[in-house]
Amino acid sequence: MEKRGYTFITLKEALQDEIYSRPERVITTNGISWLHRWRMTDKKISTLKDPEIPANIQALYDKK
């Protein structure tokens, strides 16, 4: 990964980013990423939607 130009920081360093102190204002039924949630919290225009769950996966879940 480093050969590709990635750098790494500790979790402690990452959590110092102000983004983690923002309130969570977007709750959805499915699993969009935090990047999308933060964008929506900032009221940025987004065409992103919750991912569609394939019918066979949903059927397996519904059997639980």
PQR file of N, CA, C, O and H, with PARSE charges and radii, in Angstrom:
ATOM      1  N   MET A   1       0.835  -1.188   0.000 -0.4000 1.5000
ATOM      2  CA  MET A   1       0.000   0.000   0.000 -0.0000 2.0000
ATOM      3  C   MET A   1       0.884   1.259   0.000  0.5500 1.7000
ATOM      4  O   MET A   1       0.601   2.226  -0.706 -0.5500 1.4000
ATOM      5  N   GLU A   2       1.935   1.228   0.785 -0.4000 1.5000
ATOM      6  CA  GLU A   2       2.813   2.404   0.823 -0.0000 2.0000
ATOM      7  C   GLU A   2       3.452   2.664  -0.539  0.5500 1.7000
ATOM      8  O   GLU A   2       3.683   3.816  -0.906 -0.5500 1.4000
ATOM      9  H   GLU A   2       2.165   0.442   1.359  0.4000 1.0000
ATOM     10  N   LYS A   3       3.739   1.589  -1.295 -0.4000 1.5000
ATOM     11  CA  LYS A   3       4.296   1.753  -2.636 -0.0000 2.0000
ATOM     12  C   LYS A   3       3.330   2.494  -3.549  0.5500 1.7000
ATOM     13  O   LYS A   3       3.748   3.126  -4.520 -0.5500 1.4000
ATOM     14  H   LYS A   3       3.551   0.654  -0.996  0.4000 1.0000
ATOM     15  N   ARG A   4       2.058   2.419  -3.246 -0.4000 1.5000
ATOM     16  CA  ARG A   4       1.048   3.119  -4.038 -0.0000 2.0000
ATOM     17  C   ARG A   4       0.824   4.542  -3.541  0.5500 1.7000
ATOM     18  O   ARG A   4       0.003   5.268  -4.100 -0.5500 1.4000
ATOM     19  H   ARG A   4       1.718   1.906  -2.458  0.4000 1.0000
ATOM     20  N   GLY A   5       1.541   4.948  -2.503 -0.4000 1.5000
ATOM     21  CA  GLY A   5       1.438   6.321  -2.028 -0.0000 2.0000
ATOM     22  C   GLY A   5       0.549   6.524  -0.816  0.5500 1.7000
ATOM     23  O   GLY A   5       0.334   7.657  -0.384 -0.5500 1.4000
ATOM     24  H   GLY A   5       2.208   4.359  -2.049  0.4000 1.0000
ATOM     25  N   TYR A   6       0.028   5.431  -0.261 -0.4000 1.5000
ATOM     26  CA  TYR A   6      -0.803   5.552   0.932 -0.0000 2.0000
ATOM     27  C   TYR A   6       0.087   5.806   2.146  0.5500 1.7000
ATOM     28  O   TYR A   6       1.204   5.297   2.233 -0.5500 1.4000
ATOM     29  H   TYR A   6       0.202   4.511  -0.612  0.4000 1.0000
ATOM     30  N   THR A   7      -0.420   6.587   3.058 -0.4000 1.5000
ATOM     31  CA  THR A   7       0.257   6.764   4.345 -0.0000 2.0000
ATOM     32  C   THR A   7      -0.709   6.341   5.434  0.5500 1.7000
ATOM     33  O   THR A   7      -1.921   6.295   5.220 -0.5500 1.4000
ATOM     34  H   THR A   7      -1.327   7.000   2.987  0.4000 1.0000
ATOM     35  N   PHE A   8      -0.176   6.037   6.582 -0.4000 1.5000
ATOM     36  CA  PHE A   8      -0.997   5.524   7.668 -0.0000 2.0000
ATOM     37  C   PHE A   8      -0.801   6.367   8.916  0.5500 1.7000
ATOM     38  O   PHE A   8       0.287   6.875   9.188 -0.5500 1.4000
ATOM     39  H   PHE A   8       0.809   6.075   6.755  0.4000 1.0000
ATOM     40  N   ILE A   9      -1.891   6.500   9.671 -0.4000 1.5000
ATOM     41  CA  ILE A   9      -1.842   7.182  10.960 -0.0000 2.0000
ATOM     42  C   ILE A   9      -2.517   6.281  11.981  0.5500 1.7000
ATOM     43  O   ILE A   9      -3.197   5.320  11.622 -0.5500 1.4000
ATOM     44  H   ILE A   9      -2.775   6.087   9.450  0.4000 1.0000
ATOM     45  N   THR A  10      -2.326   6.595  13.236 -0.4000 1.5000
ATOM     46  CA  THR A  10      -2.944   5.791  14.285 -0.0000 2.0000
ATOM     47  C   THR A  10      -4.426   6.137  14.400  0.5500 1.7000
ATOM     48  O   THR A  10      -4.874   7.182  13.929 -0.5500 1.4000
ATOM     49  H   THR A  10      -1.774   7.376  13.528  0.4000 1.0000
ATOM     50  N   LEU A  11      -5.171   5.245  15.032 -0.4000 1.5000
ATOM     51  CA  LEU A  11      -6.583   5.508  15.278 -0.0000 2.0000
ATOM     52  C   LEU A  11      -6.737   6.769  16.128  0.5500 1.7000
ATOM     53  O   LEU A  11      -7.627   7.585  15.887 -0.5500 1.4000
ATOM     54  H   LEU A  11      -4.807   4.396  15.415  0.4000 1.0000
ATOM     55  N   LYS A  12      -5.883   6.917  17.099 -0.4000 1.5000
ATOM     56  CA  LYS A  12      -5.933   8.102  17.967 -0.0000 2.0000
ATOM     57  C   LYS A  12      -5.792   9.383  17.136  0.5500 1.7000
ATOM     58  O   LYS A  12      -6.505  10.358  17.374 -0.5500 1.4000
ATOM     59  H   LYS A  12      -5.160   6.254  17.294  0.4000 1.0000
ATOM     60  N   GLU A  13      -4.893   9.382  16.185 -0.4000 1.5000
ATOM     61  CA  GLU A  13      -4.717  10.550  15.317 -0.0000 2.0000
ATOM     62  C   GLU A  13      -5.945  10.759  14.428  0.5500 1.7000
ATOM     63  O   GLU A  13      -6.406  11.887  14.252 -0.5500 1.4000
ATOM     64  H   GLU A  13      -4.313   8.590  15.992  0.4000 1.0000
ATOM     65  N   ALA A  14      -6.463   9.681  13.877 -0.4000 1.5000
ATOM     66  CA  ALA A  14      -7.620   9.784  12.987 -0.0000 2.0000
ATOM     67  C   ALA A  14      -8.830  10.359  13.712  0.5500 1.7000
ATOM     68  O   ALA A  14      -9.561  11.181  13.158 -0.5500 1.4000
ATOM     69  H   ALA A  14      -6.088   8.765  14.019  0.4000 1.0000
ATOM     70  N   LEU A  15      -9.039   9.927  14.948 -0.4000 1.5000
ATOM     71  CA  LEU A  15     -10.218  10.367  15.696 -0.0000 2.0000
ATOM     72  C   LEU A  15     -10.137  11.826  16.129  0.5500 1.7000
ATOM     73  O   LEU A  15     -11.110  12.364  16.657 -0.5500 1.4000
ATOM     74  H   LEU A  15      -8.446   9.259  15.398  0.4000 1.0000
ATOM     75  N   GLN A  16      -9.011  12.467  15.917 -0.4000 1.5000
ATOM     76  CA  GLN A  16      -8.883  13.891  16.231 -0.0000 2.0000
ATOM     77  C   GLN A  16      -9.526  14.764  15.152  0.5500 1.7000
ATOM     78  O   GLN A  16      -9.727  15.962  15.354 -0.5500 1.4000
ATOM     79  H   GLN A  16      -8.220  12.031  15.487  0.4000 1.0000
ATOM     80  N   ASP A  17      -9.846  14.164  14.015 -0.4000 1.5000
ATOM     81  CA  ASP A  17     -10.488  14.903  12.930 -0.0000 2.0000
ATOM     82  C   ASP A  17     -11.847  15.398  13.408  0.5500 1.7000
ATOM     83  O   ASP A  17     -12.593  14.650  14.040 -0.5500 1.4000
ATOM     84  H   ASP A  17      -9.683  13.191  13.851  0.4000 1.0000
ATOM     85  N   GLU A  18     -12.171  16.639  13.113 -0.4000 1.5000
ATOM     86  CA  GLU A  18     -13.421  17.245  13.588 -0.0000 2.0000
ATOM     87  C   GLU A  18     -14.655  16.525  13.069  0.5500 1.7000
ATOM     88  O   GLU A  18     -15.728  16.652  13.659 -0.5500 1.4000
ATOM     89  H   GLU A  18     -11.566  17.247  12.599  0.4000 1.0000
ATOM     90  N   ILE A  19     -14.533  15.787  12.005 -0.4000 1.5000
ATOM     91  CA  ILE A  19     -15.707  15.093  11.456 -0.0000 2.0000
ATOM     92  C   ILE A  19     -16.326  14.147  12.481  0.5500 1.7000
ATOM     93  O   ILE A  19     -17.538  13.935  12.476 -0.5500 1.4000
ATOM     94  H   ILE A  19     -13.661  15.684  11.526  0.4000 1.0000
ATOM     95  N   TYR A  20     -15.508  13.581  13.352 -0.4000 1.5000
ATOM     96  CA  TYR A  20     -16.015  12.625  14.334 -0.0000 2.0000
ATOM     97  C   TYR A  20     -16.739  13.287  15.505  0.5500 1.7000
ATOM     98  O   TYR A  20     -17.357  12.596  16.314 -0.5500 1.4000
ATOM     99  H   TYR A  20     -14.523  13.753  13.356  0.4000 1.0000
ATOM    100  N   SER A  21     -16.671  14.598  15.605 -0.4000 1.5000
ATOM    101  CA  SER A  21     -17.399  15.288  16.673 -0.0000 2.0000
ATOM    102  C   SER A  21     -18.739  15.834  16.185  0.5500 1.7000
ATOM    103  O   SER A  21     -19.497  16.403  16.970 -0.5500 1.4000
ATOM    104  H   SER A  21     -16.169  15.160  14.948  0.4000 1.0000
ATOM    105  N   ARG A  22     -19.031  15.669  14.920 -0.4000 1.5000
ATOM    106  CA  ARG A  22     -20.303  16.158  14.378 -0.0000 2.0000
ATOM    107  C   ARG A  22     -21.456  15.273  14.837  0.5500 1.7000
ATOM    108  O   ARG A  22     -21.293  14.063  14.997 -0.5500 1.4000
ATOM    109  H   ARG A  22     -18.415  15.206  14.282  0.4000 1.0000
ATOM    110  N   PRO A  23     -22.616  15.879  15.048 -0.5600 1.5000
ATOM    111  CA  PRO A  23     -23.778  15.068  15.428  0.2800 2.0000
ATOM    112  C   PRO A  23     -24.247  14.219  14.253  0.5500 1.7000
ATOM    113  O   PRO A  23     -24.098  14.603  13.093 -0.5500 1.4000
ATOM    114  N   GLU A  24     -24.804  13.084  14.565 -0.4000 1.5000
ATOM    115  CA  GLU A  24     -25.365  12.218  13.523 -0.0000 2.0000
ATOM    116  C   GLU A  24     -26.802  12.647  13.293  0.5500 1.7000
ATOM    117  O   GLU A  24     -27.625  12.576  14.206 -0.5500 1.4000
ATOM    118  H   GLU A  24     -24.925  12.771  15.507  0.4000 1.0000
ATOM    119  N   ARG A  25     -27.110  13.086  12.096 -0.4000 1.5000
ATOM    120  CA  ARG A  25     -28.447  13.575  11.788 -0.0000 2.0000
ATOM    121  C   ARG A  25     -29.149  12.740  10.723  0.5500 1.7000
ATOM    122  O   ARG A  25     -30.325  12.966  10.440 -0.5500 1.4000
ATOM    123  H   ARG A  25     -26.441  13.144  11.355  0.4000 1.0000
ATOM    124  N   VAL A  26     -28.459  11.798  10.142 -0.4000 1.5000
ATOM    125  CA  VAL A  26     -29.031  11.010   9.061 -0.0000 2.0000
ATOM    126  C   VAL A  26     -29.117   9.562   9.504  0.5500 1.7000
ATOM    127  O   VAL A  26     -28.102   8.920   9.771 -0.5500 1.4000
ATOM    128  H   VAL A  26     -27.503  11.614  10.372  0.4000 1.0000
ATOM    129  N   ILE A  27     -30.337   9.058   9.578 -0.4000 1.5000
ATOM    130  CA  ILE A  27     -30.576   7.669   9.936 -0.0000 2.0000
ATOM    131  C   ILE A  27     -31.310   7.031   8.761  0.5500 1.7000
ATOM    132  O   ILE A  27     -32.325   7.557   8.306 -0.5500 1.4000
ATOM    133  H   ILE A  27     -31.162   9.580   9.361  0.4000 1.0000
ATOM    134  N   THR A  28     -30.808   5.910   8.271 -0.4000 1.5000
ATOM    135  CA  THR A  28     -31.455   5.234   7.157 -0.0000 2.0000
ATOM    136  C   THR A  28     -31.678   3.775   7.527  0.5500 1.7000
ATOM    137  O   THR A  28     -31.108   3.266   8.493 -0.5500 1.4000
ATOM    138  H   THR A  28     -29.983   5.483   8.641  0.4000 1.0000
ATOM    139  N   THR A  29     -32.508   3.122   6.749 -0.4000 1.5000
ATOM    140  CA  THR A  29     -32.840   1.729   7.045 -0.0000 2.0000
ATOM    141  C   THR A  29     -31.759   0.763   6.596  0.5500 1.7000
ATOM    142  O   THR A  29     -31.664  -0.342   7.130 -0.5500 1.4000
ATOM    143  H   THR A  29     -32.971   3.535   5.965  0.4000 1.0000
ATOM    144  N   ASN A  30     -30.947   1.153   5.630 -0.4000 1.5000
ATOM    145  CA  ASN A  30     -29.918   0.265   5.113 -0.0000 2.0000
ATOM    146  C   ASN A  30     -28.539   0.867   5.332  0.5500 1.7000
ATOM    147  O   ASN A  30     -28.393   1.860   6.045 -0.5500 1.4000
ATOM    148  H   ASN A  30     -31.024   2.051   5.196  0.4000 1.0000
ATOM    149  N   GLY A  31     -27.543   0.273   4.726 -0.4000 1.5000
ATOM    150  CA  GLY A  31     -26.180   0.607   5.073 -0.0000 2.0000
ATOM    151  C   GLY A  31     -25.406   1.507   4.149  0.5500 1.7000
ATOM    152  O   GLY A  31     -24.459   1.041   3.515 -0.5500 1.4000
ATOM    153  H   GLY A  31     -27.661  -0.533   4.146  0.4000 1.0000
ATOM    154  N   ILE A  32     -25.760   2.784   4.035 -0.4000 1.5000
ATOM    155  CA  ILE A  32     -24.902   3.686   3.289 -0.0000 2.0000
ATOM    156  C   ILE A  32     -23.697   4.024   4.149  0.5500 1.7000
ATOM    157  O   ILE A  32     -23.747   3.887   5.371 -0.5500 1.4000
ATOM    158  H   ILE A  32     -26.530   3.162   4.550  0.4000 1.0000
ATOM    159  N   SER A  33     -22.637   4.454   3.530 -0.4000 1.5000
ATOM    160  CA  SER A  33     -21.402   4.700   4.269 -0.0000 2.0000
ATOM    161  C   SER A  33     -21.471   6.000   5.075  0.5500 1.7000
ATOM    162  O   SER A  33     -22.327   6.854   4.848 -0.5500 1.4000
ATOM    163  H   SER A  33     -22.597   4.565   2.537  0.4000 1.0000
ATOM    164  N   TRP A  34     -20.551   6.115   6.012 -0.4000 1.5000
ATOM    165  CA  TRP A  34     -20.478   7.342   6.815 -0.0000 2.0000
ATOM    166  C   TRP A  34     -20.142   8.543   5.946  0.5500 1.7000
ATOM    167  O   TRP A  34     -20.588   9.655   6.228 -0.5500 1.4000
ATOM    168  H   TRP A  34     -19.855   5.421   6.198  0.4000 1.0000
ATOM    169  N   LEU A  35     -19.366   8.332   4.901 -0.4000 1.5000
ATOM    170  CA  LEU A  35     -19.061   9.454   4.010 -0.0000 2.0000
ATOM    171  C   LEU A  35     -20.338  10.032   3.432  0.5500 1.7000
ATOM    172  O   LEU A  35     -20.470  11.251   3.325 -0.5500 1.4000
ATOM    173  H   LEU A  35     -19.004   7.428   4.673  0.4000 1.0000
ATOM    174  N   HIS A  36     -21.274   9.185   3.060 -0.4000 1.5000
ATOM    175  CA  HIS A  36     -22.550   9.657   2.529 -0.0000 2.0000
ATOM    176  C   HIS A  36     -23.381  10.321   3.628  0.5500 1.7000
ATOM    177  O   HIS A  36     -24.013  11.351   3.393 -0.5500 1.4000
ATOM    178  H   HIS A  36     -21.167   8.194   3.147  0.4000 1.0000
ATOM    179  N   ARG A  37     -23.381   9.738   4.819 -0.4000 1.5000
ATOM    180  CA  ARG A  37     -24.140  10.330   5.928 -0.0000 2.0000
ATOM    181  C   ARG A  37     -23.619  11.723   6.270  0.5500 1.7000
ATOM    182  O   ARG A  37     -24.400  12.650   6.487 -0.5500 1.4000
ATOM    183  H   ARG A  37     -22.868   8.901   5.010  0.4000 1.0000
ATOM    184  N   TRP A  38     -22.291  11.864   6.318 -0.4000 1.5000
ATOM    185  CA  TRP A  38     -21.721  13.183   6.621 -0.0000 2.0000
ATOM    186  C   TRP A  38     -22.086  14.190   5.546  0.5500 1.7000
ATOM    187  O   TRP A  38     -22.381  15.347   5.847 -0.5500 1.4000
ATOM    188  H   TRP A  38     -21.657  11.110   6.143  0.4000 1.0000
ATOM    189  N   ARG A  39     -22.068  13.760   4.312 -0.4000 1.5000
ATOM    190  CA  ARG A  39     -22.434  14.651   3.209 -0.0000 2.0000
ATOM    191  C   ARG A  39     -23.887  15.111   3.357  0.5500 1.7000
ATOM    192  O   ARG A  39     -24.200  16.283   3.149 -0.5500 1.4000
ATOM    193  H   ARG A  39     -21.828  12.820   4.068  0.4000 1.0000
ATOM    194  N   MET A  40     -24.755  14.189   3.713 -0.4000 1.5000
ATOM    195  CA  MET A  40     -26.168  14.530   3.893 -0.0000 2.0000
ATOM    196  C   MET A  40     -26.356  15.424   5.117  0.5500 1.7000
ATOM    197  O   MET A  40     -27.178  16.340   5.087 -0.5500 1.4000
ATOM    198  H   MET A  40     -24.501  13.237   3.882  0.4000 1.0000
ATOM    199  N   THR A  41     -25.605  15.171   6.195 -0.4000 1.5000
ATOM    200  CA  THR A  41     -25.688  16.010   7.383 -0.0000 2.0000
ATOM    201  C   THR A  41     -25.305  17.447   7.047  0.5500 1.7000
ATOM    202  O   THR A  41     -25.884  18.390   7.586 -0.5500 1.4000
ATOM    203  H   THR A  41     -24.937  14.427   6.219  0.4000 1.0000
ATOM    204  N   ASP A  42     -24.336  17.613   6.161 -0.4000 1.5000
ATOM    205  CA  ASP A  42     -23.914  18.947   5.734 -0.0000 2.0000
ATOM    206  C   ASP A  42     -24.852  19.554   4.697  0.5500 1.7000
ATOM    207  O   ASP A  42     -24.583  20.625   4.153 -0.5500 1.4000
ATOM    208  H   ASP A  42     -23.866  16.847   5.723  0.4000 1.0000
ATOM    209  N   LYS A  43     -25.972  18.847   4.425 -0.4000 1.5000
ATOM    210  CA  LYS A  43     -26.983  19.314   3.471 -0.0000 2.0000
ATOM    211  C   LYS A  43     -26.404  19.533   2.078  0.5500 1.7000
ATOM    212  O   LYS A  43     -26.798  20.454   1.361 -0.5500 1.4000
ATOM    213  H   LYS A  43     -26.191  17.977   4.867  0.4000 1.0000
ATOM    214  N   LYS A  44     -25.466  18.672   1.713 -0.4000 1.5000
ATOM    215  CA  LYS A  44     -24.909  18.720   0.367 -0.0000 2.0000
ATOM    216  C   LYS A  44     -25.815  17.892  -0.544  0.5500 1.7000
ATOM    217  O   LYS A  44     -26.374  16.879  -0.125 -0.5500 1.4000
ATOM    218  H   LYS A  44     -25.146  17.924   2.296  0.4000 1.0000
ATOM    219  N   ILE A  45     -25.949  18.325  -1.765 -0.4000 1.5000
ATOM    220  CA  ILE A  45     -26.775  17.601  -2.725 -0.0000 2.0000
ATOM    221  C   ILE A  45     -26.151  16.237  -2.966  0.5500 1.7000
ATOM    222  O   ILE A  45     -24.953  16.111  -3.218 -0.5500 1.4000
ATOM    223  H   ILE A  45     -25.494  19.148  -2.106  0.4000 1.0000
ATOM    224  N   SER A  46     -26.987  15.235  -2.881 -0.4000 1.5000
ATOM    225  CA  SER A  46     -26.493  13.882  -3.064 -0.0000 2.0000
ATOM    226  C   SER A  46     -27.519  13.063  -3.816  0.5500 1.7000
ATOM    227  O   SER A  46     -28.712  13.104  -3.512 -0.5500 1.4000
ATOM    228  H   SER A  46     -27.960  15.337  -2.676  0.4000 1.0000
ATOM    229  N   THR A  47     -27.051  12.330  -4.787 -0.4000 1.5000
ATOM    230  CA  THR A  47     -27.935  11.428  -5.515 -0.0000 2.0000
ATOM    231  C   THR A  47     -27.779  10.005  -5.003  0.5500 1.7000
ATOM    232  O   THR A  47     -28.324   9.062  -5.578 -0.5500 1.4000
ATOM    233  H   THR A  47     -26.082  12.297  -5.034  0.4000 1.0000
ATOM    234  N   LEU A  48     -27.040   9.863  -3.935 -0.4000 1.5000
ATOM    235  CA  LEU A  48     -26.779   8.538  -3.389 -0.0000 2.0000
ATOM    236  C   LEU A  48     -28.010   8.007  -2.682  0.5500 1.7000
ATOM    237  O   LEU A  48     -28.731   8.752  -2.018 -0.5500 1.4000
ATOM    238  H   LEU A  48     -26.597  10.628  -3.468  0.4000 1.0000
ATOM    239  N   LYS A  49     -28.240   6.728  -2.828 -0.4000 1.5000
ATOM    240  CA  LYS A  49     -29.375   6.075  -2.195 -0.0000 2.0000
ATOM    241  C   LYS A  49     -28.876   4.840  -1.467  0.5500 1.7000
ATOM    242  O   LYS A  49     -27.762   4.373  -1.702 -0.5500 1.4000
ATOM    243  H   LYS A  49     -27.654   6.122  -3.368  0.4000 1.0000
ATOM    244  N   ASP A  50     -29.702   4.323  -0.591 -0.4000 1.5000
ATOM    245  CA  ASP A  50     -29.364   3.059   0.059 -0.0000 2.0000
ATOM    246  C   ASP A  50     -29.164   1.998  -1.008  0.5500 1.7000
ATOM    247  O   ASP A  50     -29.885   1.983  -2.006 -0.5500 1.4000
ATOM    248  H   ASP A  50     -30.608   4.702  -0.401  0.4000 1.0000
ATOM    249  N   PRO A  51     -28.207   1.120  -0.818 -0.5600 1.5000
ATOM    250  CA  PRO A  51     -28.012   0.066  -1.812  0.2800 2.0000
ATOM    251  C   PRO A  51     -29.206  -0.881  -1.845  0.5500 1.7000
ATOM    252  O   PRO A  51     -29.836  -1.138  -0.819 -0.5500 1.4000
ATOM    253  N   GLU A  52     -29.509  -1.394  -3.030 -0.4000 1.5000
ATOM    254  CA  GLU A  52     -30.585  -2.373  -3.147 -0.0000 2.0000
ATOM    255  C   GLU A  52     -30.075  -3.730  -2.695  0.5500 1.7000
ATOM    256  O   GLU A  52     -28.967  -4.137  -3.045 -0.5500 1.4000
ATOM    257  H   GLU A  52     -28.998  -1.186  -3.864  0.4000 1.0000
ATOM    258  N   ILE A  53     -30.883  -4.419  -1.924 -0.4000 1.5000
ATOM    259  CA  ILE A  53     -30.514  -5.741  -1.439 -0.0000 2.0000
ATOM    260  C   ILE A  53     -31.025  -6.763  -2.446  0.5500 1.7000
ATOM    261  O   ILE A  53     -32.216  -6.780  -2.756 -0.5500 1.4000
ATOM    262  H   ILE A  53     -31.783  -4.088  -1.640  0.4000 1.0000
ATOM    263  N   PRO A  54     -30.136  -7.620  -2.963 -0.5600 1.5000
ATOM    264  CA  PRO A  54     -30.596  -8.641  -3.909  0.2800 2.0000
ATOM    265  C   PRO A  54     -31.685  -9.514  -3.278  0.5500 1.7000
ATOM    266  O   PRO A  54     -31.630  -9.820  -2.087 -0.5500 1.4000
ATOM    267  N   ALA A  55     -32.660  -9.906  -4.075 -0.4000 1.5000
ATOM    268  CA  ALA A  55     -33.808 -10.668  -3.575 -0.0000 2.0000
ATOM    269  C   ALA A  55     -33.384 -11.948  -2.862  0.5500 1.7000
ATOM    270  O   ALA A  55     -33.968 -12.301  -1.837 -0.5500 1.4000
ATOM    271  H   ALA A  55     -32.704  -9.657  -5.043  0.4000 1.0000
ATOM    272  N   ASN A  56     -32.369 -12.657  -3.390 -0.4000 1.5000
ATOM    273  CA  ASN A  56     -31.952 -13.907  -2.744 -0.0000 2.0000
ATOM    274  C   ASN A  56     -31.329 -13.648  -1.368  0.5500 1.7000
ATOM    275  O   ASN A  56     -31.490 -14.459  -0.456 -0.5500 1.4000
ATOM    276  H   ASN A  56     -31.895 -12.370  -4.223  0.4000 1.0000
ATOM    277  N   ILE A  57     -30.637 -12.551  -1.216 -0.4000 1.5000
ATOM    278  CA  ILE A  57     -30.052 -12.199   0.081 -0.0000 2.0000
ATOM    279  C   ILE A  57     -31.162 -11.802   1.051  0.5500 1.7000
ATOM    280  O   ILE A  57     -31.150 -12.213   2.212 -0.5500 1.4000
ATOM    281  H   ILE A  57     -30.506 -11.892  -1.957  0.4000 1.0000
ATOM    282  N   GLN A  58     -32.115 -11.011   0.583 -0.4000 1.5000
ATOM    283  CA  GLN A  58     -33.239 -10.595   1.427 -0.0000 2.0000
ATOM    284  C   GLN A  58     -34.033 -11.806   1.885  0.5500 1.7000
ATOM    285  O   GLN A  58     -34.451 -11.874   3.041 -0.5500 1.4000
ATOM    286  H   GLN A  58     -32.125 -10.678  -0.360  0.4000 1.0000
ATOM    287  N   ALA A  59     -34.246 -12.774   0.979 -0.4000 1.5000
ATOM    288  CA  ALA A  59     -34.994 -13.984   1.326 -0.0000 2.0000
ATOM    289  C   ALA A  59     -34.285 -14.768   2.443  0.5500 1.7000
ATOM    290  O   ALA A  59     -34.931 -15.268   3.364 -0.5500 1.4000
ATOM    291  H   ALA A  59     -33.906 -12.718   0.040  0.4000 1.0000
ATOM    292  N   LEU A  60     -32.970 -14.866   2.351 -0.4000 1.5000
ATOM    293  CA  LEU A  60     -32.215 -15.551   3.408 -0.0000 2.0000
ATOM    294  C   LEU A  60     -32.350 -14.812   4.733  0.5500 1.7000
ATOM    295  O   LEU A  60     -32.492 -15.438   5.783 -0.5500 1.4000
ATOM    296  H   LEU A  60     -32.445 -14.460   1.603  0.4000 1.0000
ATOM    297  N   TYR A  61     -32.308 -13.515   4.688 -0.4000 1.5000
ATOM    298  CA  TYR A  61     -32.452 -12.721   5.902 -0.0000 2.0000
ATOM    299  C   TYR A  61     -33.843 -12.897   6.498  0.5500 1.7000
ATOM    300  O   TYR A  61     -33.989 -13.044   7.712 -0.5500 1.4000
ATOM    301  H   TYR A  61     -32.193 -13.006   3.834  0.4000 1.0000
ATOM    302  N   ASP A  62     -34.858 -12.883   5.651 -0.4000 1.5000
ATOM    303  CA  ASP A  62     -36.240 -13.004   6.121 -0.0000 2.0000
ATOM    304  C   ASP A  62     -36.529 -14.341   6.776  0.5500 1.7000
ATOM    305  O   ASP A  62     -37.457 -14.440   7.578 -0.5500 1.4000
ATOM    306  H   ASP A  62     -34.740 -12.764   4.666  0.4000 1.0000
ATOM    307  N   LYS A  63     -35.760 -15.372   6.457 -0.4000 1.5000
ATOM    308  CA  LYS A  63     -35.949 -16.691   7.055 -0.0000 2.0000
ATOM    309  C   LYS A  63     -35.544 -16.735   8.520  0.5500 1.7000
ATOM    310  O   LYS A  63     -35.956 -17.636   9.251 -0.5500 1.4000
ATOM    311  H   LYS A  63     -35.006 -15.292   5.806  0.4000 1.0000
ATOM    312  N   LYS A  64     -34.745 -15.776   8.953 -0.4000 1.5000
ATOM    313  CA  LYS A  64     -34.231 -15.779  10.328 -0.0000 2.0000
ATOM    314  C   LYS A  64     -35.341 -15.750  11.353  0.5500 1.7000
ATOM    315  O   LYS A  64     -35.071 -15.748  12.554 -0.5500 1.4000
ATOM    316  H   LYS A  64     -34.411 -15.044   8.359  0.4000 1.0000
TER
END
